[in-house]
Amino acid sequence: MPQDNQFLPAHASPAFPPILSPRVQVPQRSISDFHLQHNEQEQHEPPPSLISPAFTPPATPGTGTPALERDAPSVLVDTSLEPPTDHAARLVEKLPEVRCEVRARIPTTNGKEMFLYLYKNDVDSKEHLAIVFGHQIRSLSLDATRPGETERDRMIRGAYVGRLHPGRTTSRVEQIRKEAFPQHGATGQAAPQSGGATTTSTGIKQVFSPFKAEQAAENGEIGHAAPQSNGIPTEKVEHPTQGGVNDATVVKKNAPLVRIHSECYTGETVWSARCDCGEQLDEAARLMSLPTNIAGGAIIYLRQEGRGIGLGEKLKAYNLQDLGHDTYEANLMLRHPADARSYGLATAMLVDLGLGGEAGIRLLTNNPEKVRAVEGPGREVVVKERVAMVPLAWQTGGKTGVQGEEVEKYLSTKIEKFKHLIG
Ligand SMILES: Nc1nc2c(ncn2[C@@H]2O[C@H](COP(=O)(O)OP(=O)(O)OP(=O)(O)O)[C@@H](O)[C@H]2O)c(=O)[nH]1
């Protein structure tokens, strides 16, 4: 039976027992806290479980299961108030052009679904990806109509609303409406066929995606779906004066959760315990698929292996690490920057997914430079909150998560030299 704490098969992180607790309390840590092989009775006891260990939550895919969540610590951020630092990530001067070529629904081994979006761009020939959780997040470039394409073409490249099924003939919502209300024909307000734009009081241009409105209609809000930009969903509320569910909507303030993840073949595919990359990918997916995460989420998966130096060079760096150098020095010895990544593609993909603008995002990272870099040259994306990625081994006193002397050294170098803030 799938459980909420096991969204994807854990590559690097064994299953962690669910905890019904408020936020994880993360004490200020020093480097010595990395050493996990000491007596477990010391300060690294896992947080107490508030539910019986014998309790197995019911988890029927797609239905409301108890919100068994292990939340992550977070801090509010406002980079416009912060001075630049010495560790500045490579900032792009101009956002690249990106286009979502295709997306598909991915049912997962844990019963939940997500959508995989494949992007092309004008700066490299790689296929960067967005792993999207929640129907409210859609790609403007995918949904835009393309010259000469048929409805079948649109469905094949994933530019459809709702769910595909044998016999479906249109990418749009009309057929879904007819199937839902055969006796009445299409009900509710017609969805516009082309996008429009409005300007908010803050001056941010909001692009209206007809597909978001269509999606809302397909989700059961036919007739009163309010279009929203920036991925913020609307939610029906119980109106006190009328005593029932009515047409009123409220905009949920929760910003979508975003993780910018750089490819790591070793950590994600061949079970390397030199880093915690596989564990971080699992954890990001788990947090985004929690039922309480109503604003949805997206993992932007960038093909910048080895902090941008590529797999071959990273393997050389591993040999230098076995020769006694840390991950920072090893890159420099190979004549690469300590971190050769840039995040312009991520910013452009977030904007395309409707996650740009003042509504903001919550970014899962320990890397303060990533926060600044992801916002883009014109602050096209606004990071409202940084959500920490605390290694599972820290959270559980070494009972689970990636462990070993290599990952300890990797994490301590991230704190000492890359100035990461874990917690
Ligand atoms: N060059 C190099 N790259 C590494 C090494 N270990 C892991 N990586 C790469 O580092 C990247 C992982 O970094 P991320 O997890 O995206 O992010 P981060 O900047 O470390 O910060 P977080 O967002 O807090 O995780 C992946 O591309 C890995 O392949 C190493 O020893 N050397």
The ligand as an ORCA input file, in Angstrom:
! r2SCAN-3c Opt
* xyz 0 1
  N      31.810     18.800     -9.233
  C      31.160     18.102     -8.317
  N      29.822     18.062     -8.374
  C      29.170     17.372     -7.425
  C      29.828     16.658     -6.422
  N      28.896     16.066     -5.641
  C      27.698     16.386     -6.169
  N      27.861     17.175     -7.233
  C      26.853     17.795     -8.088
  O      26.219     18.850     -7.386
  C      24.929     19.043     -7.912
  C      23.975     19.022     -6.746
  O      23.783     20.241     -6.280
  P      22.247     20.635     -5.872
  O      21.729     19.607     -4.969
  O      21.470     20.984     -7.071
  O      22.339     21.977     -5.183
  P      23.224     22.715     -4.243
  O      23.682     23.951     -4.883
  O      24.300     21.819     -3.730
  O      22.270     23.151     -3.066
  P      20.907     22.628     -2.526
  O      19.859     23.298     -3.351
  O      20.889     23.099     -1.141
  O      20.899     21.145     -2.651
  C      24.663     17.916     -8.876
  O      24.866     18.394    -10.189
  C      25.733     16.898     -8.510
  O      26.119     16.076     -9.608
  C      31.248     16.705     -6.387
  O      31.909     16.161     -5.536
  N      31.855     17.431     -7.369
*
